[in-house]
Amino acid sequence: MCKIIAVANPKGGVGKTTISVNLAASLAVFEKKTLLIDMDPSAACSVSLGFHGDNIRGDIFSLLGFSKSLEKSIHKTNLKNLHFIPAFIASYEAEEKIERLTYNMFLFRNILQNIIDQYDYIILDCPPYVRGMTAIALATANSVLIPVTGGHFSLTALSKMLTFIQLVRSKWNHNLDVEGIIFSMYEPNTRAWSITERKLFESLGKYISKTTIPKNTLFAESTYFGKPALLYDVKSKGTKAFLKLANEIMVKNNQCPVLDVTEEKDNNVLSFAVNIV
């Protein structure tokens, strides 16, 4: 059964795209058939995987506008089990047209029904706001993975996100769940993170993911080469963190992982990842 996970937070700069790309790649490495969809007009997810205007046959916006088919919109990547639907906005007029299309909250859900049986996971990389593309993503998803960073503004955005999830549940998607709250750009033993962790564990402890994603320049570097982190440096701490996050999600969703990475078995994890990629 396919699990659709939206990666969303109305605050920019919290690592949504980094998490979307590298989680999808890690699930693919664990031999889960995965579809990553760029829902953000900024197309950062597309650039991170090396997709630009010249090598995009169809994208999420042409798909929603019925000018391109699903077959044309789905692209292969450098990972066998990872497919991708990019984003590409050619003009301001095109962006306005897409804004009107998102008024239909069930359009995207209906489109995905044609391919949902082909994948184990579909990951939706959402823009940093709750209207439009994020709204239709949440109306379609089974759950939401919410990245947070250390600081007061991130907590304020998290509160806004949780309020919006309640709205989506009440109006369009009664079964929408919180997949987890994940610490992104994590820097332990700093004052900002200490306060953030204390406040979150006091009120939302049951939703906080066991895995944390460290602050790591590797993620920014890998985007220059159009690759997820595990294809850029498989031995990095960032790569290992995403393999562990993928494992945590698979265990939570009863999709048995092919390798146990819940303990500190880094050498085995890296050996497996190298063999796959």
Order of alpha helices (4+ residues) and beta strands (2+ residues): beta-alpha-beta-alpha-alpha-alpha-beta-beta-alpha-alpha-beta-alpha-beta-alpha-beta-alpha-alpha-alpha-alpha-alpha
